[in-house]
Amino acid sequence: MINFSILISSSEVSGPGGLFDIDATLPLVAIQFLLLMFILNIILYNPLLTIIEERKEYILTNLGKASEILAEANKLTTQYEQELDSVRKEAQLEITNSQKIHKEILEVELNISQKYIDNLLDTITKDLLSKKDLTLNSLDEIVQSLCTNIETRLSI
């Protein structure tokens, strides 16, 4: 502590040249500081600020373009989704119509086949009935002839 007090007492200067002595060097240092600030502003800060401003404008321009492209992409997406929905509906309608047409064609062919089979069955049935009648008649005649033959032989 004693050393500290000696130091403080020895640092006291009486007269000019003290710790906060204001003389001609202070304005000179201020002028040097202002001159250095002006030179640095011209040489370093202005180009740096212009580059930063150009970069900021470049980024804003690219962001604007990107937002325009994104808006266009969203518009195209909605347009294509609407077209896709309409195409899907048309395809579903086409499938439904095709199924309906094929069903009608199948029904027509089935009706034609059924009529053909019915006609064929009628023809075959009529033919069989006529043959049956013919066979029965011929059988009846044969039986009659056999009966007469048997009678004649028995009468002998």
Z-matrix of the N, CA and C atoms (Angstrom, degrees):
N
C 1 1.430
C 2 1.509 1 111.29
N 3 1.252 2 113.48 1 -34.20
C 4 1.457 3 118.69 2 -179.90
C 5 1.515 4 109.70 3 -66.78
N 6 1.281 5 116.88 4 -38.54
C 7 1.461 6 120.46 5 179.82
C 8 1.536 7 110.56 6 -64.60
N 9 1.310 8 116.51 7 -35.27
C 10 1.447 9 121.43 8 179.33
C 11 1.519 10 110.86 9 -66.55
N 12 1.270 11 116.45 10 -41.58
C 13 1.460 12 120.15 11 178.35
C 14 1.510 13 111.52 12 -67.55
N 15 1.315 14 117.83 13 -32.86
C 16 1.461 15 121.10 14 176.70
C 17 1.512 16 109.48 15 -68.34
N 18 1.291 17 116.08 16 -39.92
C 19 1.461 18 120.52 17 179.61
C 20 1.514 19 110.68 18 -64.04
N 21 1.310 20 117.59 19 -43.22
C 22 1.456 21 121.22 20 -179.94
C 23 1.528 22 109.90 21 -65.79
N 24 1.285 23 116.73 22 -41.42
C 25 1.466 24 119.27 23 -178.59
C 26 1.513 25 111.44 24 -69.66
N 27 1.322 26 118.04 25 -31.26
C 28 1.453 27 120.14 26 179.93
C 29 1.518 28 111.72 27 -79.56
N 30 1.373 29 118.16 28 -21.34
C 31 1.458 30 120.47 29 -179.45
C 32 1.513 31 112.20 30 -82.10
N 33 1.279 32 117.25 31 -11.25
C 34 1.449 33 119.88 32 178.10
C 35 1.516 34 108.79 33 -72.44
N 36 1.312 35 114.67 34 125.52
C 37 1.464 36 119.88 35 -179.86
C 38 1.509 37 106.79 36 -118.14
N 39 1.204 38 115.37 37 134.80
C 40 1.449 39 118.78 38 177.47
C 41 1.500 40 108.52 39 -101.32
N 42 1.280 41 116.85 40 132.84
C 43 1.447 42 120.60 41 178.15
C 44 1.508 43 111.40 42 98.62
N 45 1.347 44 117.89 43 -165.97
C 46 1.457 45 121.71 44 -177.17
C 47 1.522 46 112.55 45 -70.08
N 48 1.384 47 114.94 46 158.49
C 49 1.479 48 121.44 47 178.28
C 50 1.498 49 111.77 48 89.50
N 51 1.322 50 118.01 49 26.27
C 52 1.447 51 120.81 50 179.24
C 53 1.518 52 110.89 51 -81.09
N 54 1.305 53 112.39 52 -165.37
C 55 1.456 54 118.33 53 -176.25
C 56 1.522 55 111.57 54 -65.54
N 57 1.309 56 120.68 55 -42.46
C 58 1.448 57 123.84 56 -179.66
C 59 1.513 58 110.73 57 -115.19
N 60 1.280 59 115.87 58 55.20
C 61 1.455 60 120.33 59 -179.37
C 62 1.518 61 108.93 60 -83.71
N 63 1.328 62 118.17 61 123.12
C 64 1.448 63 122.86 62 -179.64
C 65 1.508 64 107.12 63 -101.57
N 66 1.353 65 113.63 64 117.21
C 67 1.453 66 119.30 65 177.10
C 68 1.520 67 108.46 66 -140.18
N 69 1.300 68 120.44 67 -152.70
C 70 1.461 69 123.83 68 -175.28
C 71 1.516 70 112.63 69 -72.71
N 72 1.324 71 119.60 70 -18.54
C 73 1.457 72 121.03 71 -178.01
C 74 1.531 73 111.40 72 -72.54
N 75 1.320 74 119.09 73 -30.80
C 76 1.452 75 121.18 74 -179.43
C 77 1.534 76 112.12 75 -63.41
N 78 1.334 77 120.07 76 -49.09
C 79 1.463 78 117.60 77 176.21
C 80 1.520 79 112.13 78 -64.48
N 81 1.331 80 117.76 79 -33.59
C 82 1.464 81 121.78 80 178.67
C 83 1.536 82 109.60 81 -64.47
N 84 1.309 83 118.52 82 -43.42
C 85 1.461 84 122.42 83 178.62
C 86 1.535 85 109.11 84 -65.72
N 87 1.336 86 116.40 85 -39.73
C 88 1.466 87 119.20 86 178.52
C 89 1.522 88 110.19 87 -64.37
N 90 1.330 89 117.96 88 -42.58
C 91 1.477 90 121.52 89 178.31
C 92 1.523 91 109.81 90 -63.88
N 93 1.362 92 116.96 91 -42.73
C 94 1.464 93 119.80 92 177.93
C 95 1.540 94 110.51 93 -61.39
N 96 1.325 95 116.07 94 -42.62
C 97 1.467 96 120.17 95 179.46
C 98 1.526 97 111.13 96 -62.31
N 99 1.337 98 116.77 97 -46.32
C 100 1.466 99 120.01 98 179.43
C 101 1.524 100 111.55 99 -64.88
N 102 1.359 101 116.78 100 -40.82
C 103 1.465 102 120.96 101 178.37
C 104 1.527 103 110.38 102 -63.95
N 105 1.334 104 117.18 103 -44.03
C 106 1.464 105 121.00 104 178.30
C 107 1.535 106 110.55 105 -64.14
N 108 1.339 107 116.65 106 -39.98
C 109 1.466 108 119.89 107 177.56
C 110 1.518 109 110.73 108 -64.56
N 111 1.322 110 118.68 109 -41.34
C 112 1.458 111 122.52 110 178.76
C 113 1.531 112 110.48 111 -64.75
N 114 1.329 113 117.35 112 -44.93
C 115 1.476 114 121.36 113 -179.69
C 116 1.531 115 109.87 114 -65.18
N 117 1.337 116 117.72 115 -44.86
C 118 1.461 117 120.52 116 178.93
C 119 1.528 118 110.80 117 -64.20
N 120 1.326 119 115.58 118 -35.89
C 121 1.460 120 119.32 119 178.22
C 122 1.520 121 110.28 120 -63.64
N 123 1.315 122 117.92 121 -42.75
C 124 1.466 123 121.66 122 179.99
C 125 1.524 124 111.15 123 -71.58
N 126 1.325 125 117.25 124 -46.46
C 127 1.469 126 120.99 125 -172.77
C 128 1.529 127 112.12 126 -79.38
N 129 1.318 128 117.96 127 -42.83
C 130 1.452 129 120.14 128 -170.27
C 131 1.533 130 113.39 129 -107.85
N 132 1.315 131 117.76 130 -52.32
C 133 1.451 132 119.93 131 -170.19
C 134 1.522 133 113.31 132 -73.29
N 135 1.328 134 119.22 133 -42.65
C 136 1.464 135 119.97 134 -179.61
C 137 1.530 136 112.29 135 -62.23
N 138 1.349 137 119.87 136 -48.54
C 139 1.470 138 118.39 137 176.70
C 140 1.539 139 112.28 138 -61.42
N 141 1.326 140 114.43 139 -38.71
C 142 1.460 141 118.06 140 179.36
C 143 1.521 142 110.62 141 -65.25
N 144 1.316 143 117.89 142 -42.51
C 145 1.459 144 121.69 143 178.13
C 146 1.529 145 112.08 144 -65.92
N 147 1.361 146 116.96 145 -37.15
C 148 1.465 147 118.62 146 177.48
C 149 1.525 148 110.66 147 -67.59
N 150 1.326 149 116.92 148 -39.85
C 151 1.476 150 119.89 149 177.49
C 152 1.521 151 110.16 150 -63.63
N 153 1.325 152 116.63 151 -43.00
C 154 1.462 153 120.27 152 178.53
C 155 1.527 154 110.20 153 -63.42
N 156 1.333 155 117.22 154 -40.90
C 157 1.469 156 120.91 155 178.71
C 158 1.530 157 111.08 156 -65.57
N 159 1.350 158 116.57 157 -42.39
C 160 1.468 159 120.20 158 177.50
C 161 1.526 160 110.79 159 -62.17
N 162 1.319 161 116.31 160 -42.34
C 163 1.463 162 120.81 161 178.77
C 164 1.531 163 110.05 162 -63.39
N 165 1.319 164 116.03 163 -41.95
C 166 1.465 165 120.65 164 178.64
C 167 1.524 166 110.38 165 -61.82
N 168 1.347 167 117.22 166 -43.84
C 169 1.466 168 121.05 167 177.69
C 170 1.526 169 110.81 168 -64.65
N 171 1.339 170 117.10 169 -40.95
C 172 1.459 171 122.30 170 178.23
C 173 1.534 172 110.23 171 -60.71
N 174 1.315 173 116.10 172 -45.26
C 175 1.461 174 120.79 173 -179.99
C 176 1.523 175 109.97 174 -64.86
N 177 1.343 176 117.26 175 -44.59
C 178 1.458 177 120.11 176 179.46
C 179 1.527 178 111.52 177 -63.75
N 180 1.343 179 116.43 178 -38.86
C 181 1.464 180 120.40 179 177.88
C 182 1.531 181 110.41 180 -63.91
N 183 1.330 182 115.40 181 -46.23
C 184 1.465 183 118.90 182 179.79
C 185 1.522 184 111.59 183 -65.98
N 186 1.316 185 117.20 184 -36.63
C 187 1.463 186 119.56 185 176.31
C 188 1.527 187 111.07 186 -65.51
N 189 1.323 188 116.31 187 -39.33
C 190 1.467 189 119.75 188 176.70
C 191 1.518 190 111.27 189 -63.32
N 192 1.344 191 115.78 190 -45.12
C 193 1.474 192 119.09 191 177.74
C 194 1.520 193 111.08 192 -62.77
N 195 1.333 194 115.41 193 -41.45
C 196 1.468 195 119.20 194 -179.75
C 197 1.525 196 110.88 195 -63.71
N 198 1.328 197 116.76 196 -40.08
C 199 1.465 198 118.78 197 178.92
C 200 1.530 199 110.53 198 -68.07
N 201 1.342 200 117.77 199 -36.04
C 202 1.467 201 120.40 200 176.18
C 203 1.524 202 110.55 201 -64.76
N 204 1.333 203 116.03 202 -43.88
C 205 1.470 204 120.51 203 179.35
C 206 1.522 205 109.76 204 -64.18
N 207 1.334 206 117.08 205 -40.26
C 208 1.457 207 120.86 206 178.69
C 209 1.522 208 110.95 207 -64.82
N 210 1.328 209 116.33 208 -41.53
C 211 1.469 210 119.59 209 177.75
C 212 1.530 211 110.15 210 -63.60
N 213 1.329 212 116.95 211 -42.27
C 214 1.466 213 121.11 212 178.29
C 215 1.528 214 110.58 213 -63.95
N 216 1.343 215 115.80 214 -40.58
C 217 1.461 216 119.58 215 178.56
C 218 1.526 217 110.70 216 -64.45
N 219 1.319 218 116.80 217 -40.87
C 220 1.475 219 119.69 218 177.48
C 221 1.524 220 110.74 219 -64.21
N 222 1.339 221 115.92 220 -40.28
C 223 1.462 222 119.82 221 178.81
C 224 1.528 223 110.64 222 -63.74
N 225 1.334 224 116.20 223 -44.81
C 226 1.463 225 120.21 224 178.81
C 227 1.528 226 111.19 225 -64.81
N 228 1.333 227 115.61 226 -37.99
C 229 1.464 228 119.23 227 179.06
C 230 1.521 229 110.76 228 -62.13
N 231 1.324 230 116.51 229 -46.24
C 232 1.466 231 118.90 230 179.02
C 233 1.527 232 111.03 231 -64.68
N 234 1.342 233 116.26 232 -38.88
C 235 1.462 234 119.92 233 179.23
C 236 1.529 235 110.28 234 -63.76
N 237 1.336 236 116.66 235 -45.83
C 238 1.462 237 119.85 236 -179.76
C 239 1.524 238 111.39 237 -67.18
N 240 1.335 239 117.83 238 -34.97
C 241 1.455 240 119.83 239 177.15
C 242 1.526 241 110.53 240 -65.68
N 243 1.327 242 116.86 241 -39.33
C 244 1.463 243 119.98 242 177.45
C 245 1.525 244 110.27 243 -65.55
N 246 1.328 245 116.78 244 -43.15
C 247 1.466 246 120.02 245 178.05
C 248 1.521 247 110.45 246 -63.21
N 249 1.334 248 116.47 247 -40.29
C 250 1.458 249 120.41 248 179.34
C 251 1.522 250 110.85 249 -64.25
N 252 1.323 251 116.77 250 -41.10
C 253 1.462 252 120.10 251 177.37
C 254 1.525 253 111.11 252 -63.19
N 255 1.341 254 116.49 253 -43.43
C 256 1.468 255 118.82 254 179.84
C 257 1.528 256 110.91 255 -65.90
N 258 1.331 257 116.76 256 -39.24
C 259 1.473 258 119.83 257 178.43
C 260 1.523 259 109.96 258 -65.89
N 261 1.337 260 117.01 259 -39.56
C 262 1.460 261 119.56 260 177.93
C 263 1.529 262 110.72 261 -63.07
N 264 1.332 263 115.94 262 -42.69
C 265 1.462 264 119.14 263 179.00
C 266 1.520 265 110.44 264 -63.66
N 267 1.346 266 116.97 265 -42.46
C 268 1.462 267 120.40 266 178.03
C 269 1.522 268 110.94 267 -62.99
N 270 1.336 269 116.77 268 -41.46
C 271 1.462 270 120.10 269 179.39
C 272 1.525 271 110.53 270 -64.78
N 273 1.337 272 116.34 271 -40.78
C 274 1.467 273 119.38 272 178.43
C 275 1.514 274 110.49 273 -64.71
N 276 1.339 275 116.19 274 -41.30
C 277 1.459 276 120.35 275 177.68
C 278 1.525 277 110.37 276 -63.76
N 279 1.323 278 116.79 277 -41.65
C 280 1.469 279 121.67 278 178.18
C 281 1.523 280 110.66 279 -62.00
N 282 1.319 281 116.40 280 -42.36
C 283 1.471 282 120.24 281 178.88
C 284 1.517 283 110.17 282 -64.29
N 285 1.334 284 116.22 283 -43.69
C 286 1.463 285 120.17 284 179.65
C 287 1.526 286 110.65 285 -62.58
N 288 1.333 287 116.90 286 -45.04
C 289 1.475 288 120.28 287 178.43
C 290 1.518 289 111.13 288 -62.68
N 291 1.328 290 116.32 289 -42.11
C 292 1.461 291 120.26 290 179.85
C 293 1.522 292 110.76 291 -63.24
N 294 1.328 293 116.29 292 -42.55
C 295 1.464 294 119.14 293 177.75
C 296 1.528 295 110.63 294 -63.49
N 297 1.314 296 116.48 295 -39.98
C 298 1.468 297 120.60 296 179.85
C 299 1.529 298 110.25 297 -64.39
N 300 1.341 299 116.76 298 -44.86
C 301 1.469 300 120.78 299 179.86
C 302 1.522 301 110.31 300 -62.95
N 303 1.348 302 116.42 301 -45.43
C 304 1.464 303 119.00 302 180.00
C 305 1.524 304 111.41 303 -64.41
N 306 1.320 305 116.82 304 -35.44
C 307 1.460 306 119.93 305 177.40
C 308 1.524 307 110.52 306 -65.55
N 309 1.341 308 116.61 307 -42.87
C 310 1.467 309 120.36 308 178.12
C 311 1.525 310 110.78 309 -63.80
N 312 1.329 311 116.48 310 -43.32
C 313 1.471 312 120.27 311 178.45
C 314 1.523 313 109.97 312 -61.47
N 315 1.319 314 116.80 313 -42.67
C 316 1.461 315 120.76 314 179.38
C 317 1.527 316 110.55 315 -63.44
N 318 1.332 317 116.82 316 -41.61
C 319 1.462 318 119.95 317 178.33
C 320 1.524 319 111.20 318 -64.17
N 321 1.331 320 117.33 319 -41.61
C 322 1.466 321 120.62 320 178.95
C 323 1.525 322 110.34 321 -63.92
N 324 1.338 323 115.96 322 -46.78
C 325 1.462 324 119.09 323 179.06
C 326 1.523 325 111.16 324 -63.61
N 327 1.330 326 116.25 325 -37.31
C 328 1.456 327 119.96 326 178.41
C 329 1.526 328 110.41 327 -65.95
N 330 1.330 329 117.40 328 -41.59
C 331 1.472 330 120.73 329 177.28
C 332 1.523 331 111.14 330 -63.63
N 333 1.334 332 116.90 331 -43.03
C 334 1.471 333 120.76 332 178.51
C 335 1.523 334 109.93 333 -62.73
N 336 1.327 335 116.29 334 -44.77
C 337 1.470 336 119.77 335 179.17
C 338 1.518 337 110.60 336 -63.60
N 339 1.336 338 116.34 337 -41.28
C 340 1.468 339 119.63 338 179.44
C 341 1.526 340 111.08 339 -63.43
N 342 1.339 341 117.04 340 -42.54
C 343 1.473 342 120.34 341 178.02
C 344 1.522 343 110.98 342 -63.69
N 345 1.341 344 115.71 343 -41.91
C 346 1.461 345 119.67 344 179.27
C 347 1.530 346 110.25 345 -62.21
N 348 1.341 347 115.34 346 -44.44
C 349 1.471 348 119.32 347 -179.73
C 350 1.529 349 110.20 348 -65.88
N 351 1.335 350 117.04 349 -40.62
C 352 1.471 351 120.00 350 177.73
C 353 1.528 352 111.03 351 -62.02
N 354 1.333 353 116.56 352 -45.21
C 355 1.467 354 120.69 353 177.97
C 356 1.521 355 111.16 354 -61.91
N 357 1.318 356 115.67 355 -42.85
C 358 1.457 357 120.00 356 179.37
C 359 1.519 358 110.65 357 -63.68
N 360 1.336 359 116.17 358 -43.14
C 361 1.462 360 119.29 359 177.77
C 362 1.526 361 111.34 360 -64.09
N 363 1.315 362 116.95 361 -41.08
C 364 1.468 363 120.21 362 177.63
C 365 1.523 364 110.15 363 -61.29
N 366 1.321 365 116.08 364 -45.22
C 367 1.467 366 120.27 365 -179.93
C 368 1.526 367 110.90 366 -62.17
N 369 1.340 368 115.27 367 -46.58
C 370 1.468 369 119.30 368 -179.23
C 371 1.526 370 110.07 369 -64.32
N 372 1.342 371 116.03 370 -41.47
C 373 1.475 372 119.98 371 179.97
C 374 1.529 373 110.02 372 -63.54
N 375 1.326 374 117.11 373 -45.17
C 376 1.470 375 120.00 374 178.62
C 377 1.516 376 111.18 375 -62.45
N 378 1.335 377 115.40 376 -41.78
C 379 1.460 378 119.96 377 179.32
C 380 1.521 379 110.44 378 -63.46
N 381 1.350 380 115.32 379 -43.71
C 382 1.467 381 118.62 380 178.95
C 383 1.529 382 111.30 381 -65.26
N 384 1.333 383 116.13 382 -40.44
C 385 1.478 384 118.71 383 178.32
C 386 1.526 385 111.58 384 -64.37
N 387 1.328 386 115.78 385 -41.02
C 388 1.467 387 117.84 386 178.91
C 389 1.524 388 110.64 387 -66.99
N 390 1.333 389 116.42 388 -39.44
C 391 1.472 390 119.10 389 177.67
C 392 1.517 391 110.21 390 -66.90
N 393 1.337 392 115.58 391 -37.70
C 394 1.461 393 119.50 392 178.13
C 395 1.525 394 109.85 393 -62.99
N 396 1.326 395 114.84 394 -47.47
C 397 1.466 396 117.87 395 178.65
C 398 1.527 397 111.12 396 -60.85
N 399 1.310 398 114.98 397 -44.03
C 400 1.467 399 119.31 398 179.31
C 401 1.516 400 110.67 399 -62.50
N 402 1.323 401 115.28 400 -43.13
C 403 1.466 402 119.26 401 -179.81
C 404 1.525 403 110.21 402 -66.30
N 405 1.332 404 115.75 403 -42.39
C 406 1.467 405 118.74 404 178.76
C 407 1.537 406 110.86 405 -63.52
N 408 1.319 407 115.14 406 -41.14
C 409 1.469 408 118.05 407 177.98
C 410 1.522 409 110.82 408 -63.95
N 411 1.305 410 115.54 409 -45.50
C 412 1.464 411 117.86 410 -179.67
C 413 1.524 412 110.33 411 -66.62
N 414 1.339 413 115.90 412 -36.96
C 415 1.455 414 119.20 413 177.34
C 416 1.536 415 109.90 414 -66.05
N 417 1.283 416 115.58 415 -38.93
C 418 1.462 417 120.38 416 178.61
C 419 1.536 418 110.22 417 -62.89
N 420 1.294 419 114.89 418 -40.90
C 421 1.471 420 119.06 419 178.02
C 422 1.523 421 110.33 420 -66.73
N 423 1.328 422 115.20 421 -40.78
C 424 1.481 423 118.27 422 179.67
C 425 1.522 424 109.52 423 -64.85
N 426 1.337 425 115.50 424 -42.74
C 427 1.463 426 119.08 425 179.03
C 428 1.536 427 109.70 426 -63.75
N 429 1.311 428 117.35 427 -40.47
C 430 1.463 429 120.74 428 178.36
C 431 1.533 430 109.90 429 -63.32
N 432 1.307 431 113.67 430 -43.09
C 433 1.466 432 116.63 431 -179.93
C 434 1.523 433 111.15 432 -66.93
N 435 1.340 434 116.37 433 -38.21
C 436 1.469 435 119.62 434 177.07
C 437 1.543 436 110.28 435 -65.92
N 438 1.313 437 113.76 436 -38.86
C 439 1.464 438 118.63 437 179.35
C 440 1.542 439 109.90 438 -63.05
N 441 1.280 440 115.86 439 -45.45
C 442 1.458 441 118.59 440 178.76
C 443 1.514 442 110.67 441 -66.16
N 444 1.308 443 116.03 442 -37.12
C 445 1.461 444 120.04 443 177.51
C 446 1.526 445 110.37 444 -63.65
N 447 1.301 446 115.39 445 -44.06
C 448 1.456 447 120.05 446 -179.39
C 449 1.537 448 108.37 447 -66.80
N 450 1.258 449 118.77 448 -40.13
C 451 1.477 450 121.71 449 179.07
C 452 1.515 451 111.23 450 -64.59
N 453 1.304 452 114.09 451 -41.79
C 454 1.434 453 116.18 452 178.95
C 455 1.508 454 111.60 453 -68.11
N 456 1.213 455 118.27 454 -34.54
C 457 1.474 456 121.01 455 179.88
C 458 1.519 457 109.41 456 -75.52
N 459 1.279 458 114.02 457 -35.76
C 460 1.469 459 116.48 458 178.76
C 461 1.555 460 110.24 459 -73.05
N 462 1.227 461 115.43 460 -29.86
C 463 1.459 462 117.08 461 -180.00
C 464 1.522 463 110.79 462 -78.26
N 465 1.133 464 119.42 463 -16.73
C 466 1.471 465 120.46 464 178.88
C 467 1.454 466 108.80 465 -68.53
